[in-house]
Amino acid sequence: MDSNKQLQEASLIGRLLSLEALLMLMGAASLLYGMITGSLLHICWGLIIIPGVLLIIKIRRERRRKNNNLT
């Protein structure tokens, strides 16, 4: 039972520190920094990164559903 709990905790940590989450955090931080400092470049980067990450997440979910339906 302990090994199952450790596996669940590792899975949760893996999800929290996933590449998509880190990219989303980076986009939000860039957008926020740009708004605070008035830097148009940082605002643009934030506005490019956030929708890009959402698109990647959507594509990955669709592919996962398609692969699960095949088996």
C-alpha positions as CSV (number, residue, x, y, z in Angstrom):
1,M,0.0,0.0,0.0
2,D,2.9,2.4,0.7
3,S,4.3,1.9,-2.8
4,N,1.0,2.7,-4.3
5,K,0.8,6.0,-2.3
6,Q,4.3,6.9,-3.3
7,L,3.5,6.3,-6.9
8,Q,0.4,8.6,-6.6
9,E,2.5,11.3,-5.0
10,A,5.2,11.0,-7.7
11,S,2.4,11.3,-10.3
12,L,1.0,14.4,-8.7
13,I,4.4,16.0,-8.5
14,G,5.0,15.1,-12.1
15,R,1.8,16.8,-13.2
16,L,2.5,19.9,-11.2
17,L,6.0,20.2,-12.6
18,S,5.0,19.3,-16.1
19,L,6.4,21.2,-19.1
20,E,3.0,22.7,-19.9
21,A,2.6,24.1,-16.4
22,L,6.1,25.6,-16.3
23,L,5.5,27.2,-19.7
24,M,2.2,28.6,-18.6
25,L,3.8,30.0,-15.5
26,M,6.6,31.5,-17.6
27,G,4.0,33.1,-20.0
28,A,2.0,34.5,-17.1
29,A,5.1,35.9,-15.4
30,S,6.3,37.5,-18.6
31,L,2.9,39.1,-19.2
32,L,2.7,40.3,-15.6
33,Y,6.3,41.7,-15.7
34,G,5.5,43.4,-19.0
35,M,2.4,45.0,-17.6
36,I,4.2,46.2,-14.5
37,T,7.3,47.6,-16.3
38,G,5.4,48.7,-19.4
39,S,7.7,46.6,-21.6
40,L,5.8,45.8,-24.9
41,L,8.2,42.9,-25.7
42,H,7.4,41.0,-22.5
43,I,3.7,41.6,-22.9
44,C,3.9,40.2,-26.5
45,W,5.9,37.1,-25.3
46,G,3.3,36.5,-22.6
47,L,0.5,36.8,-25.2
48,I,2.2,34.4,-27.5
49,I,3.2,31.8,-24.9
50,I,-0.1,31.4,-23.1
51,P,-2.3,30.6,-26.1
52,G,0.5,28.4,-27.5
53,V,0.5,26.3,-24.3
54,L,-3.3,26.1,-24.3
55,L,-3.1,24.9,-27.9
56,I,-0.5,22.3,-27.0
57,I,-2.6,21.0,-24.2
58,K,-5.7,20.7,-26.4
59,I,-3.8,18.8,-29.1
60,R,-2.3,16.4,-26.6
61,R,-5.7,15.7,-25.1
62,E,-7.2,15.0,-28.5
63,R,-4.3,12.7,-29.4
64,R,-4.6,10.9,-26.1
65,R,-8.4,10.3,-26.6
66,K,-7.8,9.1,-30.2
67,N,-5.1,6.6,-29.0
68,N,-7.3,5.4,-26.1
69,N,-10.2,4.8,-28.5
70,L,-8.0,2.6,-30.8
71,T,-7.2,0.1,-28.1
